[in-house]
Amino acid sequence: MKLRLLQAISFTLCLVAPGASAAKPVQIVDFTLSDQHGATREYRFPKRKVTLMTLADWKGSEQLEPWIQRIHDRYGKRIDIDGVADMSAVPKPLRAMVQGAFGKKLTYSVMLDWAGPVVRQFPAKSGVANVYVIDRSGRIVAHRSGKVNDVEARALFTEIDRAIADAD
């Protein structure tokens, strides 16, 4: 019982944390990035669908797959699921090699932000997975970070459901 209460308090604090305020959501500015295969990806708002955007640095990238799998299992094609990799720490001489490694490791498209302007739009925590719900107009309406767990996944599903309902 005490654990449930602590989780509820923790969840509430996450909802009102700086950078994730429900009163004034962060508006994402349109952007264009290339993925690990060299394909150009454009993000323009408004969009037809709600977006689940993942963002991580190298250390946090290992936490993304469990988040993505749960979200994909629940929503499938009803939302867009995309990711941005923070590549700003990669030295220029190593970029081609790192991009090639991404291409071999991942079959799905991940946008690579080499200089950081897109990543800086998101209130991200370093060293962990960051998962954002972006409404059709481009506003971040929810943000979760770290490893996925049942409580955080349910809270994120609630936010995704709300964003989908608002879009209808």
Salt bridges, closest charged atoms under 4 A:
GLU42 OE1 - ARG44 NH2 3.95
ASP80 OD2 - LYS47 NZ 2.69
ASP80 OD1 - LYS49 NZ 3.97
ASP82 OD1 - ARG41 NH2 2.60
ASP135 OD2 - ARG139 NH2 2.47
ASP150 OD1 - ARG70 NH1 2.96
GLU152 OE1 - ARG144 NE 2.98
GLU159 OE2 - ARG162 NH1 3.03
ASP161 OD2 - ARG74 NH2 3.04
